[in-house]
Amino acid sequence: MSGTDDGQSLEAHPAVSRPVTAAHDYVEGRLSQYQKWYDKKAVKTKAMHLRMRTVSVVGGALVPVLVNLDLSFAKLTATVLSLIVVGSVSLESVYRYREQWKNYRSTEQLLGHERVYFETKVGPYSGLSESEAFTTLVARIESAIASENSATLNVMTLGGQVSTDVQAPHGIPGARRELR
């Protein structure tokens, strides 16, 4: 392994030439940071959604069984379990974990696709100079982040109603654009 003056080996980053370009800094810095953040949020909100659904489904199935049992603790247990189910369903309707999970995961996937398109110079980056490709990448990534922020805000404030002003752009699966 040959070392560089910053203590890193060239093998650790084989595609990187020195000096590091602005595009590389952006891709490895901001883009990677957001991909990891969206992935982490998607995993967390999916887990919360599945927990809430599990509590609701299992609890909802157990309540009628408990009500029909002739045991001293059954009615109290059914009442408590009913309250837990109502709480779970209510919290899911407030926090909308499913919608957040879908927004985070689709944005994380979009960022990953953009990264691959940029690095392989295909799709919207085909035939562009390095500078034009980098400018296009930044515009598309920042637009995707802004669209996700807007979509999450809509989910949280409009009660999950689908907004007609945010739709997928033509030719890019999973991406969103504003209609004019």
Sequence and secondary structure as in RCSB ss.txt:
>XXXX:A:sequence
MSGTDDGQSLEAHPAVSRPVTAAHDYVEGRLSQYQKWYDKKAVKTKAMHLRMRTVSVVGGALVPVLVNLDLSFAK
LTATVLSLIVVGSVSLESVYRYREQWKNYRSTEQLLGHERVYFETKVGPYSGLSESEAFTTLVARIESAIASENS
ATLNVMTLGGQVSTDVQAPHGIPGARRELR
>XXXX:A:secstr
  B TTS BGGGSTT  SS  HHHHHIIIIIHHHHHHHHHHHHHHHHHHHHHHHHHHHHHHHHHHHHT   TTHH
HHHHHHHHHHHHHHHHHHHH HHHHHHHHHHHHHHHHHHHHHHHHT GGGTT  HHHHHHHHHHHHHHHHHHHHH
HHHHHHHTTT   TTEE  TT TT  EE  
